[in-house]
Amino acid sequence: MANSRPRKSAPNRAGTSGNQRVTTSGTGSTSRTAATVEEPAELTAEAENSGVSAKKPATKATTAKRPAATKAAASGSAGKRFGDGAAAGGTRKGAPVPKSSGRGGRGGRPAPPVRVGQPKPWGMIAATVAVLLFAGAAIGYAVYRANSTAIPNAPEDIEGVTIATYASQQHVATDQTYDETPPVGGLHDIEWADCDGAIYDQQIRSENAVHSLEHGAVWITYNPDEISDDDLAVLTDYVAAQAYLMLSPFPGLSSLISLQSWNHQVFVDAVDDPRIIEFVQLLRQNPATHPEVGASCTNGPFLSDPILEGEQSRSPDPGAVVTGAPPTP
């Protein structure tokens, strides 16, 4: 019988565990398994006592390269959805690469709307400025005109005014022939025409109107064949209810409008002629230009029943000549 001794098992090398096995392939090459190498208990205890952590050696499993398909999927198809044109293994060769839409793209918040500034309406601004400048100039000129011509210094300052020299205060009952048409002074009837804002729609007797001028009134006449309804309305509104003013038609007048006071007269052709205001403001009740200062202009009986041109005087003695001022009614 052959001697046989039991084979002793080889002791484990330091730094290896009993769980590690070595296999031999048929070609004689050896390979380690992918099992994790465990540290000996002595080394682990020593590392814990010294406060230094033992570094585990990397295994082949941790250093092994990932498959190419996985790497391509991580880089090429991240965030892709089905139908976006990306292949399973990555971006298809030749396919267009989608551009990033930046903020507000797919999956982000919507981009805020871009506000486009509206162009300023320079044309409208310029037109408004021009209108304001024109209005300011017009108002300034009107104020200047009003201040410079509202009250003339003397009757001679009114353009086109004519001046007579009647001084008679005699009253007559007979018809008179006057040098001016309409008349501005001379012999006149004992009864005066009401002149406190009186509006007459027919031609009144001149002898009665002249007596009103003697009291300081301004008599405005107009050509009834030439004046328009609008212009007549302007004159009527101006005269109505104003003391020492009266208005009546005068057929055959040489202009559209004329104004008379004692010894003064002016002719105008428009209701907005500034001389109308000038004449009234300077000569109405002007104590230096009419004989009977302070005499009344009110005569109710004449206003309700005016004496018209061509009619006779209502004086009790038509042939009498009365001197001096008539009694107040």
C-alpha positions in Angstrom: 0.0 0.0 0.0 1.4 3.3 -1.0 1.9 5.8 1.7 -0.4 8.6 1.5 -0.5 11.8 3.6 -3.4 14.0 3.9 -2.9 17.3 1.9 -2.8 20.3 4.1 -4.9 23.2 2.9 -2.9 26.3 2.1 -3.3 29.1 4.6 -5.0 32.3 3.5 -2.7 35.1 2.5 -2.8 38.2 4.5 -5.2 40.8 3.1 -7.5 38.2 1.5 -10.7 36.8 2.8 -11.9 33.4 2.8 -14.7 34.2 0.5 -12.2 35.0 -2.4 -11.7 32.1 -4.7 -9.2 31.6 -7.5 -10.3 29.7 -10.5 -8.2 28.2 -13.2 -9.4 28.2 -16.7 -8.5 25.5 -19.1 -5.8 27.7 -20.7 -4.0 28.2 -17.4 -4.8 31.8 -16.9 -6.3 33.0 -13.7 -8.9 35.7 -13.1 -10.4 37.2 -10.1 -14.0 37.3 -9.6 -16.0 40.5 -9.5 -16.7 39.9 -5.9 -15.8 42.7 -3.6 -12.6 42.2 -1.6 -13.2 42.4 2.0 -10.6 43.9 4.3 -9.1 41.7 7.1 -10.6 42.3 10.5 -7.2 43.3 11.9 -6.8 46.1 9.3 -10.3 47.3 9.7 -10.0 47.5 13.5 -6.6 49.3 13.1 -8.2 51.9 10.7 -11.0 52.5 13.0 -8.6 53.0 15.9 -6.4 55.5 14.0 -9.4 57.5 12.6 -8.4 57.0 9.0 -11.0 55.4 6.8 -9.7 52.5 4.8 -10.0 53.0 1.1 -11.6 50.2 -0.7 -10.0 49.3 -4.0 -12.2 49.8 -7.0 -13.6 46.8 -8.5 -13.8 46.0 -12.1 -17.5 46.3 -11.8 -17.2 50.0 -10.9 -14.6 50.8 -13.5 -16.2 48.9 -16.3 -17.2 51.0 -19.3 -20.9 51.5 -19.9 -22.2 50.2 -23.1 -22.1 52.6 -26.0 -25.9 52.5 -26.4 -26.3 53.7 -22.8 -23.8 56.6 -23.3 -25.6 57.6 -26.5 -29.0 57.5 -24.8 -27.7 59.7 -22.0 -26.4 62.4 -24.3 -28.6 62.3 -27.4 -32.1 61.4 -26.3 -32.3 63.2 -23.0 -35.6 65.1 -22.9 -36.8 63.6 -26.2 -40.3 62.4 -26.6 -41.7 59.9 -29.0 -42.2 61.5 -32.4 -39.4 64.1 -32.0 -37.3 62.4 -34.6 -34.6 60.9 -32.3 -33.6 57.2 -32.8 -33.5 54.9 -29.8 -29.7 55.0 -29.7 -29.3 58.8 -30.0 -29.7 61.5 -32.6 -30.0 60.2 -36.1 -27.1 61.2 -38.4 -28.1 64.1 -40.7 -31.2 65.0 -38.7 -31.5 68.6 -37.7 -30.6 69.4 -34.2 -33.4 71.2 -32.4 -32.5 74.7 -31.3 -33.0 75.7 -27.8 -35.9 78.1 -27.4 -34.4 79.7 -24.4 -36.6 80.9 -21.6 -40.2 80.0 -22.2 -39.4 77.0 -24.4 -40.9 73.5 -24.0 -41.3 72.7 -20.4 -40.5 76.3 -19.2 -42.5 79.4 -18.3 -44.0 81.3 -21.3 -42.0 84.2 -22.4 -43.5 87.6 -21.5 -45.0 89.5 -24.4 -42.8 92.0 -26.0 -44.3 95.5 -25.8 -43.7 97.5 -28.9 -43.7 101.2 -28.2 -46.3 103.2 -30.2 -45.0 106.1 -32.2 -45.9 109.5 -30.8 -48.5 111.4 -32.9 -46.2 114.3 -33.7 -48.6 115.5 -36.4 -51.4 115.9 -34.0 -49.2 117.5 -31.4 -47.9 120.0 -33.9 -51.5 120.8 -35.1 -52.6 121.3 -31.5 -49.7 123.6 -30.7 -50.5 125.6 -33.9 -54.1 126.0 -32.9 -53.2 127.1 -29.4 -50.8 129.7 -30.7 -53.3 131.0 -33.2 -56.0 131.2 -30.6 -53.6 133.0 -28.2 -52.7 135.5 -30.9 -56.3 136.1 -31.8 -57.3 136.6 -28.2 -54.3 138.9 -27.7 -55.2 141.0 -30.7 -58.9 141.2 -29.6 -57.8 142.4 -26.1 -55.4 144.9 -27.7 -58.1 146.1 -30.0 -60.7 146.4 -27.3 -58.3 148.3 -25.0 -57.1 150.6 -27.7 -60.5 151.5 -29.2 -63.1 150.9 -26.5 -63.2 154.6 -25.5 -61.8 157.0 -28.1 -60.4 160.3 -26.7 -62.7 162.5 -28.9 -65.3 162.1 -31.6 -62.7 163.1 -34.2 -60.9 159.8 -33.3 -63.7 157.8 -34.7 -62.9 157.0 -38.4 -65.4 158.5 -40.8 -67.4 160.5 -38.3 -69.0 163.8 -39.4 -69.6 166.7 -37.0 -72.3 169.5 -37.3 -72.8 172.6 -35.3 -76.5 172.8 -34.4 -77.2 174.8 -31.3 -81.0 175.5 -31.6 -83.3 174.2 -28.9 -86.4 175.4 -30.6 -89.5 173.1 -30.8 -91.8 173.2 -33.7 -94.9 171.4 -34.8 -94.3 171.6 -38.5 -92.3 169.3 -40.7 -88.7 170.2 -41.2 -86.2 169.8 -44.0 -82.8 168.6 -42.7 -79.4 168.8 -44.3 -78.3 165.4 -43.0 -80.1 162.1 -43.7 -80.9 160.9 -41.1 -80.8 164.3 -39.3 -78.5 165.1 -36.4 -79.8 168.4 -35.0 -81.9 171.5 -35.6 -85.5 172.4 -35.1 -87.6 169.5 -33.8 -91.0 168.5 -32.4 -92.0 169.2 -28.8 -92.6 165.4 -28.2 -89.5 163.2 -28.2 -89.4 159.6 -29.3 -88.9 157.1 -26.5 -85.2 156.2 -26.5 -84.7 153.8 -23.5 -83.8 150.7 -25.5 -86.8 151.3 -27.9 -87.1 149.1 -31.0 -89.2 150.4 -33.8 -90.1 148.3 -36.8 -91.3 151.2 -38.9 -89.7 154.6 -39.8 -90.4 157.1 -37.1 -90.9 160.8 -37.7 -87.5 162.6 -37.9 -88.6 165.6 -35.9 -89.4 163.5 -32.9 -86.2 161.5 -33.2 -84.1 164.7 -33.3 -85.6 165.7 -30.0 -84.3 162.4 -28.5 -80.8 163.3 -29.7 -81.1 166.6 -27.9 -81.6 164.6 -24.7 -78.3 162.7 -25.2 -79.6 159.6 -27.0 -77.9 157.7 -29.8 -80.2 156.8 -32.7 -79.2 153.7 -34.8 -80.9 153.3 -38.2 -80.6 150.6 -40.8 -81.5 150.1 -44.5 -84.4 147.7 -44.4 -83.9 146.7 -48.0 -80.3 145.6 -47.4 -80.0 144.2 -43.9 -80.3 140.5 -43.3 -82.4 138.9 -40.6 -79.3 137.8 -38.7 -77.8 141.3 -38.7 -81.0 142.9 -37.6 -81.2 140.4 -34.7 -77.7 141.5 -33.7 -78.7 145.1 -33.7 -81.9 144.4 -31.8 -80.1 142.4 -29.1 -77.6 145.2 -28.8 -80.1 148.1 -28.4 -82.8 146.3 -26.4 -83.2 147.6 -22.8 -80.3 150.0 -23.0 -80.9 153.5 -21.8 -80.5 156.3 -24.3 -80.5 154.0 -27.3 -83.2 153.4 -30.0 -83.3 151.5 -33.3 -85.5 152.1 -36.3 -85.5 151.4 -40.1 -84.6 154.3 -42.5 -85.5 153.4 -46.1 -83.0 154.8 -48.7 -80.1 154.9 -46.3 -76.8 155.2 -48.1 -75.1 152.5 -46.0 -76.3 149.4 -44.2 -76.2 151.1 -40.8 -75.8 154.7 -39.5 -75.5 156.1 -36.0 -76.6 159.6 -35.0 -76.1 161.7 -31.9 -76.6 165.4 -31.5 -74.2 167.0 -34.1 -72.4 163.6 -34.8 -72.9 160.9 -37.4 -71.1 157.8 -38.8 -72.0 155.2 -41.5 -70.9 151.6 -41.4 -71.6 148.5 -43.5 -71.3 145.7 -41.0 -72.8 144.9 -37.7 -69.4 144.0 -36.3 -67.8 147.2 -37.2 -66.0 148.4 -34.1 -67.1 152.0 -34.7 -70.6 151.1 -33.5 -69.2 150.4 -30.0 -66.9 153.4 -30.2 -69.6 155.8 -31.2 -72.1 154.6 -28.5 -69.5 154.6 -25.7 -68.2 158.1 -26.5 -71.3 160.0 -27.5 -74.2 158.5 -25.5 -75.1 161.0 -22.8 -71.8 162.8 -23.3 -72.4 166.1 -21.5 -70.0 168.0 -23.8 -71.9 167.0 -27.0 -75.7 167.5 -26.4 -77.8 170.5 -25.2 -80.1 169.1 -22.6 -78.0 167.2 -20.1 -80.0 165.1 -17.7 -83.2 165.2 -19.7 -85.3 162.0 -19.7 -85.4 159.5 -22.6 -88.6 157.7 -21.5 -91.9 158.4 -23.3 -94.4 155.6 -22.8 -97.2 157.2 -25.0 -94.8 157.5 -28.0 -93.5 154.0 -27.5 -97.0 152.5 -27.5 -98.2 154.7 -30.3 -95.2 156.1 -32.3 -95.6 158.9 -34.8 -94.4 157.6 -38.1 -92.7 159.5 -41.0 -95.3 161.4 -42.9 -97.7 161.8 -40.0 -98.5 165.2 -38.3 -97.4 166.4 -35.0 -99.6 165.8 -32.0 -98.8 169.3 -30.6 -102.0 171.2 -29.7 -100.9 174.2 -31.7 -99.1 173.1 -34.9 -98.0 176.6 -35.8 -96.5 177.4 -32.4 -92.8 177.6 -31.9 -91.7 176.5 -28.4 -88.3 177.5 -27.1 -86.4 175.8 -24.3 -86.7 172.3 -23.0 -90.1 170.6 -22.9 -91.5 169.5 -19.6 -90.7 166.0 -18.5 -93.6 163.5 -18.9 
